[in-house]
Amino acid sequence: MSQNITEKLTNWRWAICSLLFVSITINYLDRQVLSLTWDEFIKPEFHWNDDIYGNITGIFSLAYAISMLFAGRFIDWIGTKKGFLWAIGVWSLGACLHAVCGIFTEMWFGFESVHELAQATGTTAIAISTVSMYAFLVARCVLALGESGNFPAAIKVTAEYFPKKDRAFATSIFNSGASIGALAAPLSIPPLAKAFGWEWAFVIIGAFGFAWMGFWIFMYDTPQNFYKKGKHVNKAELDYIESDKLTDVKEAVVHVEEKKIPFLKCFTFKQTWAFAFGKFMTDGVWWFFLFWTPSYLNNQFGIKTTEGLGMALIFTLYAITTVLSIYGGKLPTIFINRSGANPYAARMKAMLIFAFFPLCVLLAQPLAYQFEGSMGRTVAWIPVLLISMGCAAHQSWSANLFTTVGDMFPKAAIASIIGIGGMAGGLGSLILQKSAGKLFTHAELTNMNFFGFEGKPAGYFIIFCICSVAYLIGWSVIKTLVPKYKLVVVD
């Protein structure tokens, strides 16, 4: 029986994209539990300061960076389905491990209650802060190890299920899960911590990952295998997914994608270094706002995450980020359809536009101080709205930066290149997180002055300045290294 040439496409690629979206949402919920509980719940219990929190977030970034170097290769080696299962299983375990850090610290010192920990003074308090910090570092490193496999696997799945012209849009959709996770976090985590204790917030949120694994086992396979089985993917959708094989035949993509690139050889391509530098300059910016915004609101404006105003501020920040970032992923497709530009050129044009938006963050501190007298604590809406513009720009930038890898590398190497870039992003975040923690502690102790700001506000303004220009620097280096689209060909 001949196949109907007008057969309607199945849409299983969007079901898979939805599953990726949920995994990223869970990922960012797990990642943000600490940032939403440390200042109000954990800090007084373990006698932490900004420097200790900066060490924890910084070492998490370092562990993530090191793990990313191998995660991509691991995903390429073991396969997408098994690799994703390992990744989310390990990070969910790491998320739940945070809950035992308090019990471990109590046992270490022979205390019988949290109250005894919190009431300690002098050298005992210092020792408690140190021991608890190392306990949390173990949990954070396990979390980082698992999370390092998330994006390499997700980007590889996107390359398997979408043609190049749709990858940025698909990536922006599942990548918006980061914003949704950050959006849901302030509405769920502080109330959980307040009602049941901060330990149960880690356990309950961490358990979502184990539930996701069941869906992944039954819903994922390659589109080619689904078509052979007569399930979910029909001929029309498979042809659409593989449409690049027809349009790129002059560049021998079909043959290139059958070859594997040796891991060390990946470092010989300018395209690898361009992607890695873009991640190095910008990943830390996103993580800084993710990790430090709740503390910033509490320190600068006296707004706690358990308050209605605190929840509303964090929710609004990531609501704006989510809505705007999805359109950002669509922008290159608009450029391609209107001008016929190649995907890389369209992405670079879009990324340049996005690189200017974080400059809004430069105004966050000055405008907050300008209107603080007349607006009181509600003045916090000004920096939050400006920061949200920078965060939305980051997510749009990130979605397009990820998809440049799929544009220029064979599918067999995509996870490895994403892993290398993730390592660079983690190192950039390590530098920014540790620097922020030390800077804020120093600024508070010395009442540091910078451009008229004193104490911690001066420290925040310095970090905001760095965050605002990072994208323009990153774009300039990427454009210098890879000025035009060039497919990586394996000899």
One Martini backbone bead per residue (centre of mass of N, CA, C, O) as a GRO file, in nm:
protein
  491
    1MET     BB    1   0.092   0.038   0.026
    2SER     BB    2   0.079   0.355  -0.033
    3GLN     BB    3   0.185   0.658   0.066
    4ASN     BB    4   0.073   0.947   0.178
    5ILE     BB    5   0.204   1.259   0.087
    6THR     BB    6  -0.011   1.411   0.300
    7GLU     BB    7   0.086   1.329   0.556
    8LYS     BB    8   0.057   1.382   0.879
    9LEU     BB    9   0.231   1.495   1.129
   10THR     BB   10   0.372   1.402   1.385
   11ASN     BB   11   0.450   1.514   1.753
   12TRP     BB   12   0.682   1.370   1.930
   13ARG     BB   13   0.899   1.592   1.957
   14TRP     BB   14   0.722   1.758   2.165
   15ALA     BB   15   0.711   1.546   2.385
   16ILE     BB   16   1.016   1.539   2.431
   17CYS     BB   17   1.045   1.840   2.491
   18SER     BB   18   0.865   1.831   2.744
   19LEU     BB   19   1.048   1.638   2.902
   20LEU     BB   20   1.290   1.830   2.907
   21PHE     BB   21   1.149   2.058   3.054
   22VAL     BB   22   1.102   1.901   3.317
   23SER     BB   23   1.400   1.842   3.381
   24ILE     BB   24   1.486   2.141   3.407
   25THR     BB   25   1.290   2.215   3.630
   26ILE     BB   26   1.400   2.017   3.839
   27ASN     BB   27   1.689   2.112   3.836
   28TYR     BB   28   1.620   2.410   3.943
   29LEU     BB   29   1.487   2.329   4.200
   30ASP     BB   30   1.727   2.180   4.326
   31ARG     BB   31   1.931   2.423   4.301
   32GLN     BB   32   1.736   2.640   4.478
   33VAL     BB   33   1.699   2.549   4.769
   34LEU     BB   34   1.947   2.681   4.901
   35SER     BB   35   1.895   2.986   4.823
   36LEU     BB   36   1.597   2.975   4.987
   37THR     BB   37   1.733   2.871   5.289
   38TRP     BB   38   2.005   2.988   5.402
   39ASP     BB   39   1.941   3.279   5.518
   40GLU     BB   40   1.687   3.187   5.709
   41PHE     BB   41   1.771   2.878   5.811
   42ILE     BB   42   2.083   2.787   5.790
   43LYS     BB   43   2.265   3.017   5.888
   44PRO     BB   44   2.180   3.020   6.200
   45GLU     BB   45   2.243   2.715   6.252
   46PHE     BB   46   2.568   2.733   6.121
   47HIS     BB   47   2.712   3.017   6.106
   48TRP     BB   48   2.700   3.173   5.846
   49ASN     BB   49   2.838   3.335   5.558
   50ASP     BB   50   2.910   3.460   5.253
   51ASP     BB   51   3.175   3.302   5.219
   52ILE     BB   52   3.061   3.019   5.260
   53TYR     BB   53   2.849   3.033   5.038
   54GLY     BB   54   3.056   3.093   4.814
   55ASN     BB   55   3.205   2.823   4.845
   56ILE     BB   56   2.969   2.637   4.779
   57THR     BB   57   2.897   2.756   4.497
   58GLY     BB   58   3.185   2.732   4.382
   59ILE     BB   59   3.230   2.423   4.415
   60PHE     BB   60   2.991   2.345   4.251
   61SER     BB   61   3.103   2.469   3.990
   62LEU     BB   62   3.358   2.296   3.981
   63ALA     BB   63   3.222   2.018   3.977
   64TYR     BB   64   3.061   2.079   3.722
   65ALA     BB   65   3.300   2.135   3.535
   66ILE     BB   66   3.442   1.862   3.558
   67SER     BB   67   3.195   1.686   3.482
   68MET     BB   68   3.142   1.811   3.197
   69LEU     BB   69   3.397   1.700   3.056
   70PHE     BB   70   3.264   1.390   3.085
   71ALA     BB   71   2.957   1.383   3.029
   72GLY     BB   72   2.944   1.402   2.723
   73ARG     BB   73   3.107   1.145   2.671
   74PHE     BB   74   2.919   0.958   2.827
   75ILE     BB   75   2.669   1.005   2.650
   76ASP     BB   76   2.799   0.911   2.382
   77TRP     BB   77   2.868   0.621   2.492
   78ILE     BB   78   2.586   0.519   2.640
   79GLY     BB   79   2.363   0.707   2.571
   80THR     BB   80   2.081   0.887   2.609
   81LYS     BB   81   1.896   0.715   2.787
   82LYS     BB   82   2.100   0.619   3.008
   83GLY     BB   83   2.235   0.891   3.067
   84PHE     BB   84   1.983   1.039   3.178
   85LEU     BB   85   1.926   0.845   3.409
   86TRP     BB   86   2.187   0.886   3.561
   87ALA     BB   87   2.174   1.189   3.601
   88ILE     BB   88   1.897   1.216   3.760
   89GLY     BB   89   1.963   1.012   3.980
   90VAL     BB   90   2.211   1.154   4.105
   91TRP     BB   91   2.087   1.440   4.158
   92SER     BB   92   1.856   1.341   4.341
   93LEU     BB   93   2.037   1.227   4.556
   94GLY     BB   94   2.189   1.491   4.617
   95ALA     BB   95   1.943   1.651   4.710
   96CYS     BB   96   1.871   1.461   4.954
   97LEU     BB   97   2.149   1.482   5.112
   98HIS     BB   98   2.109   1.763   5.246
   99ALA     BB   99   1.923   1.660   5.485
  100VAL     BB  100   2.184   1.523   5.653
  101CYS     BB  101   2.373   1.757   5.743
  102GLY     BB  102   2.255   1.820   6.023
  103ILE     BB  103   2.286   1.539   6.148
  104PHE     BB  104   2.591   1.517   6.111
  105THR     BB  105   2.666   1.767   6.283
  106GLU     BB  106   2.542   1.675   6.546
  107MET     BB  107   2.709   1.411   6.571
  108TRP     BB  108   2.994   1.536   6.566
  109PHE     BB  109   2.920   1.714   6.845
  110GLY     BB  110   2.689   1.572   7.026
  111PHE     BB  111   2.420   1.672   6.961
  112GLU     BB  112   2.043   1.682   7.007
  113SER     BB  113   2.000   1.971   6.857
  114VAL     BB  114   1.949   2.257   6.683
  115HIS     BB  115   1.961   2.454   6.920
  116GLU     BB  116   2.257   2.394   6.997
  117LEU     BB  117   2.382   2.493   6.741
  118ALA     BB  118   2.266   2.792   6.744
  119GLN     BB  119   2.392   2.856   7.051
  120ALA     BB  120   2.662   2.864   6.968
  121THR     BB  121   3.001   2.977   7.037
  122GLY     BB  122   3.275   3.077   6.905
  123THR     BB  123   3.466   2.810   6.819
  124THR     BB  124   3.219   2.628   6.785
  125ALA     BB  125   3.079   2.791   6.564
  126ILE     BB  126   3.310   2.770   6.360
  127ALA     BB  127   3.312   2.461   6.347
  128ILE     BB  128   3.022   2.427   6.247
  129SER     BB  129   3.054   2.585   5.982
  130THR     BB  130   3.272   2.394   5.865
  131VAL     BB  131   3.139   2.114   5.881
  132SER     BB  132   2.877   2.189   5.729
  133MET     BB  133   3.012   2.277   5.470
  134TYR     BB  134   3.130   1.995   5.396
  135ALA     BB  135   2.862   1.848   5.388
  136PHE     BB  136   2.741   2.022   5.158
  137LEU     BB  137   2.964   1.969   4.949
  138VAL     BB  138   2.900   1.676   4.901
  139ALA     BB  139   2.610   1.717   4.801
  140ARG     BB  140   2.682   1.920   4.571
  141CYS     BB  141   2.868   1.726   4.410
  142VAL     BB  142   2.652   1.519   4.343
  143LEU     BB  143   2.466   1.716   4.202
  144ALA     BB  144   2.673   1.806   3.985
  145LEU     BB  145   2.727   1.534   3.855
  146GLY     BB  146   2.436   1.493   3.749
  147GLU     BB  147   2.381   1.777   3.610
  148SER     BB  148   2.605   1.753   3.385
  149GLY     BB  149   2.410   1.559   3.196
  150ASN     BB  150   2.167   1.728   3.101
  151PHE     BB  151   2.250   1.914   2.855
  152PRO     BB  152   2.394   1.713   2.672
  153ALA     BB  153   2.140   1.534   2.640
  154ALA     BB  154   1.935   1.750   2.543
  155ILE     BB  155   2.091   1.844   2.290
  156LYS     BB  156   2.104   1.566   2.158
  157VAL     BB  157   1.798   1.526   2.134
  158THR     BB  158   1.746   1.774   1.957
  159ALA     BB  159   1.923   1.669   1.717
  160GLU     BB  160   1.741   1.409   1.678
  161TYR     BB  161   1.435   1.579   1.655
  162PHE     BB  162   1.564   1.836   1.496
  163PRO     BB  163   1.605   2.066   1.286
  164LYS     BB  164   1.802   2.338   1.269
  165LYS     BB  165   1.574   2.562   1.249
  166ASP     BB  166   1.434   2.442   1.540
  167ARG     BB  167   1.643   2.426   1.780
  168ALA     BB  168   1.622   2.699   1.926
  169PHE     BB  169   1.325   2.675   1.997
  170ALA     BB  170   1.338   2.406   2.148
  171THR     BB  171   1.552   2.502   2.350
  172SER     BB  172   1.388   2.740   2.467
  173ILE     BB  173   1.166   2.563   2.583
  174PHE     BB  174   1.332   2.373   2.770
  175ASN     BB  175   1.503   2.610   2.898
  176SER     BB  176   1.250   2.740   3.044
  177GLY     BB  177   1.263   2.546   3.286
  178ALA     BB  178   1.454   2.721   3.449
  179SER     BB  179   1.242   2.944   3.499
  180ILE     BB  180   1.017   2.765   3.615
  181GLY     BB  181   1.179   2.661   3.851
  182ALA     BB  182   1.238   2.949   3.960
  183LEU     BB  183   0.932   3.018   3.982
  184ALA     BB  184   0.839   2.782   4.177
  185ALA     BB  185   1.033   2.800   4.419
  186PRO     BB  186   0.913   3.049   4.594
  187LEU     BB  187   0.622   2.892   4.622
  188SER     BB  188   0.748   2.616   4.767
  189ILE     BB  189   1.008   2.614   4.945
  190PRO     BB  190   0.955   2.809   5.186
  191PRO     BB  191   0.692   2.671   5.284
  192LEU     BB  192   0.822   2.395   5.335
  193ALA     BB  193   1.039   2.492   5.536
  194LYS     BB  194   0.834   2.621   5.739
  195ALA     BB  195   0.653   2.359   5.787
  196PHE     BB  196   0.899   2.106   5.785
  197GLY     BB  197   1.168   2.202   5.701
  198TRP     BB  198   1.452   2.220   5.513
  199GLU     BB  199   1.495   1.915   5.463
  200TRP     BB  200   1.216   1.853   5.318
  201ALA     BB  201   1.266   2.029   5.073
  202PHE     BB  202   1.485   1.847   4.951
  203VAL     BB  203   1.326   1.578   4.938
  204ILE     BB  204   1.073   1.657   4.775
  205ILE     BB  205   1.216   1.778   4.529
  206GLY     BB  206   1.408   1.531   4.470
  207ALA     BB  207   1.175   1.318   4.400
  208PHE     BB  208   1.095   1.410   4.110
  209GLY     BB  209   1.325   1.271   3.953
  210PHE     BB  210   1.234   0.976   3.996
  211ALA     BB  211   0.965   1.009   3.843
  212TRP     BB  212   1.082   1.091   3.563
  213MET     BB  213   1.224   0.823   3.490
  214GLY     BB  214   0.966   0.667   3.411
  215PHE     BB  215   0.894   0.837   3.160
  216TRP     BB  216   1.158   0.800   3.000
  217ILE     BB  217   1.152   0.493   2.958
  218PHE     BB  218   0.865   0.507   2.784
  219MET     BB  219   0.918   0.776   2.579
  220TYR     BB  220   1.212   0.697   2.480
  221ASP     BB  221   1.348   0.727   2.147
  222THR     BB  222   1.438   0.712   1.851
  223PRO     BB  223   1.283   0.801   1.563
  224GLN     BB  224   1.374   0.553   1.399
  225ASN     BB  225   1.268   0.337   1.599
  226PHE     BB  226   0.976   0.427   1.608
  227TYR     BB  227   0.921   0.384   1.306
  228LYS     BB  228   0.988   0.079   1.297
  229LYS     BB  229   0.756   0.021   1.523
  230GLY     BB  230   0.500   0.215   1.474
  231LYS     BB  231   0.566   0.462   1.682
  232HIS     BB  232   0.472   0.810   1.703
  233VAL     BB  233   0.649   0.796   1.423
  234ASN     BB  234   0.630   0.904   1.110
  235LYS     BB  235   0.736   0.965   0.795
  236ALA     BB  236   0.690   1.271   0.796
  237GLU     BB  237   0.848   1.333   1.054
  238LEU     BB  238   1.117   1.201   0.978
  239ASP     BB  239   1.170   1.377   0.729
  240TYR     BB  240   1.176   1.643   0.886
  241ILE     BB  241   1.407   1.574   1.080
  242GLU     BB  242   1.595   1.486   0.806
  243SER     BB  243   1.617   1.746   0.613
  244ASP     BB  244   1.928   1.815   0.624
  245LYS     BB  245   2.028   1.585   0.433
  246LEU     BB  246   1.935   1.745   0.176
  247THR     BB  247   2.057   2.045   0.215
  248ASP     BB  248   2.371   1.926   0.314
  249VAL     BB  249   2.510   1.741   0.092
  250LYS     BB  250   2.755   1.925   0.001
  251GLU     BB  251   2.881   1.889   0.312
  252ALA     BB  252   2.863   1.589   0.405
  253VAL     BB  253   2.683   1.523   0.659
  254VAL     BB  254   2.614   1.228   0.640
  255HIS     BB  255   2.916   1.134   0.678
  256VAL     BB  256   3.010   1.292   0.924
  257GLU     BB  257   2.791   1.171   1.132
  258GLU     BB  258   2.938   0.879   1.139
  259LYS     BB  259   3.168   1.020   1.286
  260LYS     BB  260   3.412   1.031   1.528
  261ILE     BB  261   3.551   1.245   1.771
  262PRO     BB  262   3.814   1.284   1.928
  263PHE     BB  263   3.842   1.437   2.218
  264LEU     BB  264   4.107   1.606   2.174
  265LYS     BB  265   4.018   1.717   1.891
  266CYS     BB  266   3.804   1.920   1.991
  267PHE     BB  267   4.036   2.139   2.077
  268THR     BB  268   4.116   2.220   1.759
  269PHE     BB  269   3.859   2.394   1.745
  270LYS     BB  270   3.722   2.705   1.725
  271GLN     BB  271   3.430   2.630   1.793
  272THR     BB  272   3.488   2.529   2.077
  273TRP     BB  273   3.611   2.796   2.194
  274ALA     BB  274   3.370   2.973   2.141
  275PHE     BB  275   3.167   2.824   2.317
  276ALA     BB  276   3.333   2.822   2.580
  277PHE     BB  277   3.357   3.131   2.616
  278GLY     BB  278   3.058   3.194   2.627
  279LYS     BB  279   3.016   3.028   2.888
  280PHE     BB  280   3.229   3.159   3.074
  281MET     BB  281   3.099   3.455   3.069
  282THR     BB  282   2.768   3.369   3.139
  283ASP     BB  283   2.689   3.146   3.348
  284GLY     BB  284   2.760   3.301   3.615
  285VAL     BB  285   2.535   3.509   3.594
  286TRP     BB  286   2.293   3.323   3.630
  287TRP     BB  287   2.392   3.193   3.898
  288PHE     BB  288   2.404   3.444   4.062
  289PHE     BB  289   2.099   3.514   4.055
  290LEU     BB  290   2.006   3.240   4.162
  291PHE     BB  291   2.181   3.240   4.438
  292TRP     BB  292   2.156   3.575   4.536
  293THR     BB  293   1.877   3.720   4.527
  294PRO     BB  294   1.750   3.649   4.802
  295SER     BB  295   1.983   3.781   4.965
  296TYR     BB  296   1.963   4.062   4.843
  297LEU     BB  297   1.675   4.127   4.946
  298ASN     BB  298   1.744   4.094   5.247
  299ASN     BB  299   1.996   4.287   5.276
  300GLN     BB  300   1.882   4.550   5.121
  301PHE     BB  301   1.540   4.526   5.206
  302GLY     BB  302   1.426   4.307   5.413
  303ILE     BB  303   1.342   4.050   5.224
  304LYS     BB  304   1.176   3.757   5.249
  305THR     BB  305   1.082   3.450   5.106
  306THR     BB  306   0.827   3.409   5.312
  307GLU     BB  307   0.714   3.646   5.192
  308GLY     BB  308   0.502   3.784   4.976
  309LEU     BB  309   0.701   3.983   4.844
  310GLY     BB  310   0.929   3.782   4.790
  311MET     BB  311   0.769   3.588   4.609
  312ALA     BB  312   0.680   3.801   4.398
  313LEU     BB  313   0.961   3.885   4.301
  314ILE     BB  314   1.069   3.609   4.206
  315PHE     BB  315   0.834   3.536   4.024
  316THR     BB  316   0.854   3.781   3.831
  317LEU     BB  317   1.137   3.743   3.731
  318TYR     BB  318   1.076   3.450   3.597
  319ALA     BB  319   0.834   3.524   3.425
  320ILE     BB  320   0.977   3.718   3.237
  321THR     BB  321   1.199   3.527   3.149
  322THR     BB  322   1.019   3.312   3.016
  323VAL     BB  323   0.864   3.474   2.801
  324LEU     BB  324   1.109   3.614   2.654
  325SER     BB  325   1.289   3.357   2.592
  326ILE     BB  326   1.108   3.217   2.386
  327TYR     BB  327   1.131   3.436   2.169
  328GLY     BB  328   1.440   3.423   2.145
  329GLY     BB  329   1.436   3.137   2.005
  330LYS     BB  330   1.268   3.247   1.745
  331LEU     BB  331   1.434   3.472   1.603
  332PRO     BB  332   1.619   3.312   1.402
  333THR     BB  333   1.382   3.199   1.234
  334ILE     BB  334   1.292   3.472   1.130
  335PHE     BB  335   1.555   3.542   0.983
  336ILE     BB  336   1.556   3.295   0.796
  337ASN     BB  337   1.276   3.342   0.656
  338ARG     BB  338   1.340   3.642   0.552
  339SER     BB  339   1.667   3.602   0.440
  340GLY     BB  340   1.816   3.307   0.431
  341ALA     BB  341   1.995   3.258   0.648
  342ASN     BB  342   2.204   3.103   0.822
  343PRO     BB  343   2.189   2.983   1.136
  344TYR     BB  344   2.446   3.120   1.249
  345ALA     BB  345   2.392   3.410   1.158
  346ALA     BB  346   2.118   3.436   1.304
  347ARG     BB  347   2.224   3.384   1.591
  348MET     BB  348   2.434   3.614   1.608
  349LYS     BB  349   2.231   3.839   1.573
  350ALA     BB  350   2.058   3.770   1.820
  351MET     BB  351   2.291   3.772   2.036
  352LEU     BB  352   2.356   4.072   2.009
  353ILE     BB  353   2.088   4.174   2.111
  354PHE     BB  354   2.101   4.026   2.389
  355ALA     BB  355   2.376   4.162   2.492
  356PHE     BB  356   2.237   4.449   2.567
  357PHE     BB  357   2.028   4.396   2.802
  358PRO     BB  358   2.222   4.365   3.063
  359LEU     BB  359   2.269   4.678   3.096
  360CYS     BB  360   2.029   4.725   3.290
  361VAL     BB  361   2.179   4.636   3.557
  362LEU     BB  362   2.332   4.908   3.605
  363LEU     BB  363   2.051   5.047   3.727
  364ALA     BB  364   1.962   4.903   3.985
  365GLN     BB  365   2.107   5.060   4.216
  366PRO     BB  366   2.062   5.363   4.149
  367LEU     BB  367   1.743   5.350   4.141
  368ALA     BB  368   1.697   5.237   4.423
  369TYR     BB  369   1.824   5.488   4.568
  370GLN     BB  370   1.652   5.715   4.439
  371PHE     BB  371   1.354   5.568   4.552
  372GLU     BB  372   1.362   5.472   4.852
  373GLY     BB  373   1.227   5.707   5.015
  374SER     BB  374   0.935   5.686   4.856
  375MET     BB  375   0.899   5.342   4.852
  376GLY     BB  376   1.069   5.167   5.011
  377ARG     BB  377   1.051   4.828   4.974
  378THR     BB  378   0.921   4.856   4.679
  379VAL     BB  379   1.194   4.927   4.531
  380ALA     BB  380   1.270   4.627   4.453
  381TRP     BB  381   1.127   4.626   4.172
  382ILE     BB  382   1.343   4.760   4.005
  383PRO     BB  383   1.580   4.553   4.009
  384VAL     BB  384   1.408   4.307   3.930
  385LEU     BB  385   1.322   4.406   3.647
  386LEU     BB  386   1.612   4.443   3.540
  387ILE     BB  387   1.714   4.156   3.594
  388SER     BB  388   1.501   4.015   3.414
  389MET     BB  389   1.621   4.115   3.149
  390GLY     BB  390   1.892   3.972   3.183
  391CYS     BB  391   1.778   3.681   3.215
  392ALA     BB  392   1.630   3.666   2.945
  393ALA     BB  393   1.881   3.712   2.774
  394HIS     BB  394   2.032   3.464   2.868
  395GLN     BB  395   1.833   3.243   2.772
  396SER     BB  396   1.846   3.326   2.476
  397TRP     BB  397   2.147   3.301   2.444
  398SER     BB  398   2.178   3.004   2.538
  399ALA     BB  399   2.001   2.866   2.325
  400ASN     BB  400   2.182   2.965   2.082
  401LEU     BB  401   2.456   2.863   2.174
  402PHE     BB  402   2.388   2.564   2.180
  403THR     BB  403   2.298   2.545   1.865
  404THR     BB  404   2.578   2.592   1.733
  405VAL     BB  405   2.672   2.302   1.770
  406GLY     BB  406   2.459   2.165   1.583
  407ASP     BB  407   2.549   2.325   1.326
  408MET     BB  408   2.887   2.231   1.333
  409PHE     BB  409   2.840   1.939   1.448
  410PRO     BB  410   2.830   1.628   1.491
  411LYS     BB  411   2.621   1.431   1.668
  412ALA     BB  412   2.851   1.250   1.804
  413ALA     BB  413   2.981   1.540   1.943
  414ILE     BB  414   2.785   1.723   2.102
  415ALA     BB  415   2.813   1.635   2.402
  416SER     BB  416   3.115   1.695   2.424
  417ILE     BB  417   3.100   2.001   2.364
  418ILE     BB  418   2.902   2.070   2.587
  419GLY     BB  419   3.091   1.976   2.813
  420ILE     BB  420   3.317   2.177   2.764
  421GLY     BB  421   3.140   2.430   2.797
  422GLY     BB  422   3.042   2.360   3.083
  423MET     BB  423   3.317   2.376   3.213
  424ALA     BB  424   3.362   2.675   3.149
  425GLY     BB  425   3.109   2.776   3.297
  426GLY     BB  426   3.190   2.666   3.577
  427LEU     BB  427   3.450   2.833   3.606
  428GLY     BB  428   3.317   3.109   3.584
  429SER     BB  429   3.135   3.064   3.832
  430LEU     BB  430   3.347   3.016   4.043
  431ILE     BB  431   3.472   3.297   4.030
  432LEU     BB  432   3.210   3.461   4.091
  433GLN     BB  433   3.112   3.330   4.357
  434LYS     BB  434   3.370   3.363   4.530
  435SER     BB  435   3.400   3.666   4.484
  436ALA     BB  436   3.128   3.750   4.602
  437GLY     BB  437   3.159   3.640   4.888
  438LYS     BB  438   3.419   3.800   4.960
  439LEU     BB  439   3.317   4.082   4.887
  440PHE     BB  440   3.073   4.101   5.083
  441THR     BB  441   3.232   4.055   5.341
  442HIS     BB  442   3.432   4.288   5.305
  443ALA     BB  443   3.228   4.522   5.268
  444GLU     BB  444   3.095   4.486   5.551
  445LEU     BB  445   3.356   4.510   5.736
  446THR     BB  446   3.472   4.795   5.580
  447ASN     BB  447   3.273   4.982   5.438
  448MET     BB  448   3.280   5.002   5.143
  449ASN     BB  449   3.359   5.221   4.861
  450PHE     BB  450   3.146   5.263   4.554
  451PHE     BB  451   3.012   5.502   4.384
  452GLY     BB  452   2.852   5.575   4.674
  453PHE     BB  453   2.867   5.292   4.784
  454GLU     BB  454   2.805   5.099   5.086
  455GLY     BB  455   2.912   4.810   5.144
  456LYS     BB  456   2.728   4.573   5.007
  457PRO     BB  457   2.617   4.755   4.776
  458ALA     BB  458   2.897   4.782   4.648
  459GLY     BB  459   2.933   4.483   4.579
  460TYR     BB  460   2.685   4.456   4.397
  461PHE     BB  461   2.766   4.669   4.186
  462ILE     BB  462   3.019   4.528   4.084
  463ILE     BB  463   2.881   4.266   3.987
  464PHE     BB  464   2.676   4.401   3.796
  465CYS     BB  465   2.887   4.515   3.602
  466ILE     BB  466   2.999   4.244   3.509
  467CYS     BB  467   2.730   4.118   3.407
  468SER     BB  468   2.654   4.340   3.184
  469VAL     BB  469   2.931   4.283   2.989
  470ALA     BB  470   2.972   3.974   2.925
  471TYR     BB  471   2.818   3.939   2.646
  472LEU     BB  472   2.983   4.128   2.464
  473ILE     BB  473   3.246   3.982   2.505
  474GLY     BB  474   3.157   3.703   2.413
  475TRP     BB  475   3.064   3.779   2.126
  476SER     BB  476   3.334   3.896   2.019
  477VAL     BB  477   3.496   3.631   2.043
  478ILE     BB  478   3.321   3.448   1.872
  479LYS     BB  479   3.339   3.622   1.610
  480THR     BB  480   3.647   3.601   1.587
  481LEU     BB  481   3.672   3.285   1.571
  482VAL     BB  482   3.363   3.273   1.415
  483PRO     BB  483   3.256   3.466   1.161
  484LYS     BB  484   3.160   3.202   1.008
  485TYR     BB  485   3.016   2.948   0.877
  486LYS     BB  486   3.155   2.618   0.991
  487LEU     BB  487   3.193   2.302   0.924
  488VAL     BB  488   3.276   2.013   1.078
  489VAL     BB  489   3.539   1.810   0.944
  490VAL     BB  490   3.624   1.472   0.916
  491ASP     BB  491   3.908   1.305   0.789
   0.00000   0.00000   0.00000
